[in-house]
Amino acid sequence: MSLKDKVLFITGGSRGIGLATALRAAKDGANIVIASKTVTPHPKLPGTIYTAQEAIIEAGGQCLAIPTDIRDEQQIIKAIDETVNHFGGLDILFNNASAIFPSTVRHTEAKRYDLMFDINGRGSLLCAKYAIPHLLKSKNPHILNNSPPISFDRAPRGMFSLNEHVLKGKTAYMVSKYLMTFWTLGMAEELRSQGIAVNSIWPVTPIDTAAVRNVLPQALSIARSPEIVADACYQIFVQPSREYTGQCLLDEDVLISSGKIDFTQYSLNQDNQ
């Protein structure tokens, strides 16, 4: 299968995993909407929805850049309506936008808590709510949430011991991401009979994004490039939606199932692979 002419709505797509996923889809000739709130350059957050739009078009796709703060329900409604009016439909929703503030409970400010839950939890739910009526008209509709499995069956390089490494020092953030995972599991069952696939994707390693560089720079020593998640997302999007749903996936597992066993191309530090 191919993503040619498919319509993708990607939140937080002006940089990082969202942009990498958009560029991968653009190689097929997909139609992509970048729904993000970065419209002017930020000193710590490179890229805007307009620079992303240029890159996507250059890569072979069509792109609509829509300024969107997913904390605002009306902006979500407007962005999805504009998507459908412009491209004639909607095939894929990638709930990628996230707010991250890794801190202990003692140091988690109420405004930071509210931001993470407004974007990660509430925003992703509302994007799905307003996308579903249009996804029902697609031949192969997918919703993908950028969120973790409830538990990790394996611990590559000792990284993902659930209590010590995933939750320790960032409980509020991870709970907001687990909320997205529960949306995945619940919506998958709600929408299974209607043919809309709902899955989650999560990286095995930290990913080299602006957020990681700003708030978790120590993780860069074992980080990989965003393209590993983008390639995994692509493999999910081309699966038949009626058969491939309700899964909380890790990027490596998705790529291994597609036949890939060498991940060195994604490494920032070759010695860690």
C-alpha positions in Angstrom: 0.0 0.0 0.0 1.0 3.6 -0.4 0.0 6.9 1.2 -0.4 8.6 -2.2 -3.3 11.1 -2.1 -4.1 10.1 1.5 -5.0 13.0 3.8 -3.0 13.2 7.1 -3.8 15.5 9.9 -0.7 15.8 12.1 -0.7 17.8 15.4 2.6 19.3 16.5 4.0 18.7 13.1 6.3 21.7 12.7 9.4 19.8 14.0 10.6 16.6 15.5 8.6 13.4 15.1 5.6 15.1 13.6 7.6 16.7 10.8 9.6 13.5 10.2 6.4 11.6 9.8 5.0 14.2 7.4 8.1 14.1 5.3 8.0 10.3 5.1 4.4 10.4 3.9 5.2 13.2 1.5 7.6 10.8 -0.4 4.4 8.9 -1.4 2.7 12.1 -2.5 0.4 12.4 0.5 -1.7 15.4 1.4 -0.7 16.6 4.8 -2.1 19.1 7.3 0.3 20.6 9.8 -1.8 21.7 12.8 0.5 23.5 15.2 0.7 26.8 17.0 4.3 27.8 16.0 3.9 30.5 13.4 6.9 32.5 14.2 10.5 31.3 14.9 11.3 30.5 18.5 14.9 30.6 19.8 14.6 27.2 21.5 12.1 25.6 19.1 13.4 25.6 15.5 10.8 25.5 12.7 7.3 26.8 12.1 4.3 25.4 10.4 5.4 27.4 7.3 8.9 26.0 7.1 7.4 22.6 7.6 5.0 23.2 4.8 7.9 24.2 2.5 9.9 21.0 3.4 6.8 18.8 2.8 6.1 20.2 -0.6 9.8 19.9 -1.6 9.6 16.2 -0.5 6.8 15.5 -2.9 3.6 16.0 -0.8 0.9 18.6 -0.7 0.6 20.6 2.5 -1.8 22.9 4.3 -0.4 24.7 7.3 -3.1 25.7 9.8 -2.3 27.6 13.0 -3.9 25.5 15.7 -3.7 25.4 19.5 -5.3 22.1 20.4 -6.2 23.4 23.8 -8.9 25.4 22.0 -11.9 23.3 20.9 -13.0 25.8 18.3 -9.6 25.9 16.7 -9.7 22.1 16.3 -13.1 22.2 14.7 -12.0 24.9 12.3 -8.8 23.1 11.4 -10.5 19.8 10.6 -13.2 21.5 8.6 -10.6 23.4 6.7 -8.7 20.2 6.0 -11.8 18.4 4.6 -12.8 21.5 2.6 -9.3 21.8 1.1 -8.5 18.1 0.5 -11.9 16.6 0.2 -11.6 14.2 3.2 -9.5 12.8 6.0 -7.8 9.5 6.2 -5.3 9.6 9.1 -5.1 11.5 12.4 -1.7 11.5 14.1 -2.1 12.9 17.7 1.6 13.8 18.0 1.5 17.2 19.8 2.6 17.0 23.4 3.6 19.1 26.3 6.4 17.8 28.5 7.5 19.0 31.9 9.5 16.3 33.7 9.6 17.0 37.4 8.9 15.4 40.7 5.5 15.7 42.2 6.8 18.2 44.7 8.0 20.5 41.9 5.1 20.1 39.5 3.4 23.4 39.2 -0.3 23.5 38.7 0.0 25.5 35.5 2.4 22.9 34.1 0.1 20.1 35.1 -2.8 21.8 33.4 -0.8 22.4 30.2 0.2 18.7 29.9 -3.3 17.4 30.5 -4.9 20.1 28.3 -2.7 19.1 25.3 -1.8 15.5 25.8 -5.1 14.3 27.3 -7.9 16.7 26.4 -6.5 17.9 23.1 -5.9 14.5 21.6 -9.4 13.4 22.6 -11.0 16.4 21.0 -9.0 16.0 17.8 -10.2 12.4 17.5 -13.8 13.4 18.4 -14.0 15.8 15.5 -12.0 13.7 13.1 -14.1 10.6 13.4 -17.1 11.6 11.3 -14.7 12.3 8.4 -12.6 9.2 9.0 -15.7 7.0 8.7 -15.8 8.0 5.0 -12.2 6.9 4.4 -11.3 3.5 2.9 -8.4 2.9 5.4 -8.8 5.3 8.3 -6.3 5.4 11.2 -5.9 7.3 14.4 -2.4 7.1 16.0 -1.5 8.5 19.4 2.1 9.3 20.4 1.9 7.5 23.8 3.5 4.6 25.7 2.4 1.0 26.4 0.9 0.5 29.8 3.8 -1.7 30.7 7.1 -2.6 29.1 7.7 -6.3 28.6 11.4 -5.7 27.8 14.0 -3.2 29.0 16.5 -2.4 26.2 19.8 -1.4 27.7 18.0 -1.2 31.1 16.3 2.0 30.0 12.7 1.2 30.6 12.3 -0.3 34.0 8.7 1.1 34.5 9.1 2.5 38.0 12.7 3.7 37.9 13.1 5.2 34.5 9.6 5.8 33.1 7.9 7.3 36.1 10.6 8.5 38.4 10.9 12.3 38.4 8.2 12.7 35.7 5.1 11.1 37.0 2.7 13.9 36.0 4.0 13.9 32.4 3.8 10.2 32.1 0.3 10.0 33.5 -0.8 12.6 30.9 0.7 10.3 28.2 -0.9 7.2 29.7 -4.2 9.0 29.4 -3.6 9.1 25.6 -2.9 5.4 25.7 -6.3 4.8 27.4 -7.9 6.8 24.7 -6.2 4.4 22.3 -7.6 1.3 24.0 -11.1 2.7 24.5 -11.5 4.2 21.1 -10.1 1.1 19.4 -13.0 -0.9 20.9 -15.6 1.8 20.2 -14.5 2.1 16.5 -13.4 -1.5 15.7 -16.8 -2.4 14.1 -16.7 0.8 12.0 -13.3 0.1 10.6 -11.2 2.9 12.1 -7.9 1.7 13.5 -6.7 3.2 16.7 -3.1 2.5 17.9 -0.3 4.1 19.9 3.3 4.4 19.0 6.2 5.0 21.4 10.0 4.9 20.9 12.3 2.4 22.5 14.9 5.1 23.0 14.8 8.8 23.6 14.3 10.7 20.4 16.4 13.7 19.4 13.8 16.4 19.4 13.8 20.0 20.6 11.8 19.0 23.7 14.4 16.4 24.7 17.3 18.8 24.0 15.6 21.5 26.1 14.4 19.4 29.1 16.2 16.1 29.0 19.6 16.8 27.4 21.2 13.9 29.4 19.1 11.5 27.3 20.8 12.5 24.0 23.7 10.1 24.7 21.3 7.2 23.8 18.9 9.0 21.5 17.9 8.2 18.0 16.7 10.4 15.2 13.0 11.1 14.7 13.0 9.2 11.5 12.8 5.9 13.3 9.4 6.8 14.7 8.4 8.3 11.4 9.2 5.0 9.6 7.3 3.1 12.2 4.3 5.4 11.8 4.4 4.9 8.0 4.3 1.1 8.5 1.2 1.5 10.7 -0.6 3.8 8.4 -0.4 1.4 5.4 -1.8 -1.5 7.4 -5.5 -2.5 6.8 -7.4 -0.6 9.4 -9.9 -3.3 10.1 -7.2 -5.8 11.0 -4.5 -3.6 12.7 -6.0 -1.9 15.7 -6.0 -1.6 19.5 -2.2 -2.0 19.8 0.3 -0.1 21.9 3.3 -0.4 19.7 7.1 0.3 20.1 8.9 1.7 17.1 11.5 -1.1 17.0 8.8 -3.8 17.1 6.9 -2.2 14.2 10.0 -2.0 12.0 11.2 -5.5 12.9 7.8 -6.9 11.8 8.3 -5.1 8.5 11.6 -6.8 8.0 14.1 -4.2 9.3 16.8 -5.4 11.7 19.5 -2.8 11.4 18.8 0.5 13.2 22.2 2.1 12.9 20.9 4.7 10.4 18.9 6.3 13.2 21.7 6.5 15.7 23.2 9.8 16.9 25.9 7.8 18.6 26.9 4.7 16.6 28.5 3.1 19.7 25.2 2.8 21.4 23.6 0.5 18.7 
